């Protein structure tokens, strides 16, 4: 039986989907969120667990509440 995706993986998938809807590159989102582009890639791939502060920054950059990103991710 396959292991379910981790919460950070689900969060990253939602961030990538929202970024793609806006037509932004990872670099653009990272810049708007005040984060490093390499780190943003790790977040989108679910390789990094993120802090509440980072969730809030990414949400604000995407013009969403961080909590809404979490809800979309189902975590």
N, C-alpha and C positions, 0 to 999 in steps of 0.2 A: 504494500500500500504506500503510495507516494506521500511524502511529508508535506503538510500544507505550507503555503508561503508564510514567511515571517511578517510580523507587523511592519518592520522597516521596509521590506520588499513591497508590500501592499501600498504603503505610503509613497514610496518612490515611484511606483507605477502611476499613481494618481497625479503626482507632481509632474511627471513627464507628459501625461495626457493633457493636463491643463496648460502646460507650457506650449505644447504642440498646437493646441487650439488657438493660441494667441499668435502662432507663427514665430515664436522666439527661439533663438539658439540657447544652449545651456549657458553660454557666456553672457548673453543678454539677461537671463533670469538671475544668474549669479551676481552680476553687476547691480541689478535692481534690488536684490536682497542683501547686498553688502557681504557676499560670501565669495570664496575662492571657486573658480570654475571647476577645478579638479575635485574639490569637495562636493560640489553640486552634482557632478557625474556619479560620485560614489553614493550620494543620497538617492539619486534616481535608480541606480542599480540595486539598491537595498543593501549596500555594503557597510553603511554607517547607521548606527542608531543616532537619532537626532534629539537635541534638547528641546524643551518647550520654547525657549528663545528662538531657536532656529526655525521651528514650526511656525511661529508667529512672523518671523522675517519673510519666510517663503510665502506664507499666506498673504501678507501685506503686499509683497511684490506682485503676486497674482491677482490682487484686488479681491481677496477672499479672507475670511477668518480662518485662522489655523485650525480651529475646531471643525470647520466645514471640510477641510482637507482630510482630517482624521475620519469624519463620518463617511465621506465618499470611499475611503479606504476600508471602512468596516472595522476599524480598530478603536 
